[in-house]
Amino acid sequence: QVRSPFINASEGGFFQTQDMVTMQQDSAFQLHGRADSIVKIAGKRVSLLTVEEAIKRCDGVLDAAVTAVPVQGHIRDMAIWAAIAIGDTSDINARSIRAQLLPMLDGIKIPRRIVVLKQLPREENGKLCKKRLMELFEGGVSA
């Protein structure tokens, strides 16, 4: 919840956002993404945030961003794509990431396309806009 003098008093002075954060020192916070990042893939509800957090737990991964894109398929109408930052580590690729994700995620949740980069182009507020994320899949190094 956010409290601000700009929020109508009839609302109690608070506004419930859909952003997930961790409070840090000096009233600062770290933005983790949206709480409403649920998509349906093959009839199952999938949290993109859960997929992103699983990727971040993989060895060699410094940062990750995931999105769901529409696809034409018999079973799936959406697919998960992931952009992964590994810094200067050269031995990490999409195959090794998928192997690490297999015990953590159901098959439907494992990204179908993975782009491996040195870093993600996040903005000062920590966000990576959808347009910039999709551009990564056009110009990134896919493995």
N, C-alpha and C positions, 0 to 999 in steps of 0.2 A: 504494500500500500504506500501511496505517496501522499504527503500532507503539504499543502501549499496555500498561501493566502489568495491565490488565483482560482481556487476551487470554491464553488458556491457553498455557502454556509449550510444551505438546506441539505447538502450531501454529507454533512458532518465534518467538512474540511478535509476528507480523505478521498482518494481515487484509487480503485483497485486496477492495477495494470496487469498485463499478461506476460510481463518480463520476469525472468528468474535471475536473482542476484545473490551474491554473498557479501555480507557487510564486512568491511575492513576497518583499519584504524582511521581516526580523524574523520569520521562520517563519510568516508569514501566507500565505494562498492565496486565489485567486479561483475560485469554483465555476462550471463551464461546463455542467454537466448530467450526465446519465447516459450511459454508454458503450453501454448495452443498449437504446437507443431505436430499434430496427430494427422496421419493420412491413412487411407485404406488401400491396401495392396492385396490383391487376390482375396478380397473379403475379410481380411484381418486388419485390425487397427494397429498401426505402427507409429511409435513415437520417434520422430527424427532426432530429438534431443538424446534419447537413449542410445540410438545408433552412433551419434556423434561422440557421446561420452565413452562408448565401448572402443571406438577408434582411437580416442585420445589415450586409452590405457594400453594400447599396443606399443611394443618396444620400438623405439626410434621415432615415434610420432610426437611432434612438438605442438601441433595445432591441427584442427580439422573443421570442416564445414560440410554439411550435407543438405541435399535438397531432393524433392521428389518431382519427377518429370512424367508427363503423360507418354504412354507408349501404346503401340498397337499390338496386342497379343491375345491369345486364346484364354489365358488365365489371368494375366496381370493387365491392369489398365494404367498402373503407375510403376515406376522404377526408381530406386534410390541411386543417386550419384553422389560421390564424395570427392572433395578436394582436400589433400593432406599435405601439411608442411612437415618436412623432415630436416630442415637446416642443411648442413653440409654433409650429412650422412649419405653415403653413396650406395650402401648395400640394401636399402629398403626399397621395395617395389610393390606394386599392386598384389602380386601373387603372395608375397610374404605377409602383407596386411590381411588378405583374405584368410590365409592359413591361421593367423592368430585370432581372427574373428569367429571362426567355425565353432569353437567351444563356448563362445560368449553369446552368440546370437542365433536365432532361428534362420534357416536358409533364406527365407523371404526378406529378412532384414539386412542381409549382406549386400553392400552396394554392387550394382551391376557394372558401374563404370567408376574407376578411380583415377584421379589425376594427381600425380606426385610432384610437388614443388618445393623450393627452398623455404618459402614463406607465403602466407596468405596476405593479400593486400587489405588488411583491416583498416578501418577509419580510426580516428583518435578515440572515439567512444567505444571501440571494440567491435563495432558491427561490420558486417560484410554484406553489402546490399545484393539482392537477388540478381540484378543485372551484371554486377561484377563477378559474382559466383559463376554465372553461366558463361561469361567471357573466358574464365579459366579453363573450361572444357574445350574451348576452341583453340586456345594458344598454349595450354599446359603440356607437360610431358606425361603422357599416358603410359602406364606399364601393365 
